[in-house]
Amino acid sequence: MNFENLHPEVIRILSESNAERDLKLKKLCQFLSDSVPYYNWVGFYFANHETKTLHLGPYVGAETDHTVIPFGKGICGQVAESNANFVVPDVAAQDNYIACSFTVKSEIVVPLFIDGVNIGQIDIDSHVLDPFTEADERFLEFVNKEVAKLF
């Protein structure tokens, strides 16, 4: 997968002047899901630092009951505390994993920073075991840097 080829469209989607932020993020999720075969659920969670919870933002994929996640719980909650990327090659091998669907086999979560503060994250689930590479991490870091410009 050559993620460099996706950069211009990411920038274009996020630069649309006539679209609200959530619509841009939803379009971005759809683009990522459509463009990367193993990105089966793509969404954003945003942090509320007062309540130490993550709140589901725009996403595409199967419906989820996980609309609010406490910091520390699950992969997303751990990223809210660690401020570091978290790649899970096999969710069945993770003790602190919140099961979303039996079809989910792996997950990657990359934090979203504004002025050094972790305000949320992009979360991607895959129906494939161990598909995520360092290239995915670098690409999603690029995506989040572009998303940060919306705030």
Summary of the structure (lengths in Angstrom):
residues: 151
radius of gyration: 14.2
end to end distance: 29.2
largest distance: 43.8
contacts: 460
relative contact order: 0.18
helix: 36%
strand: 27%
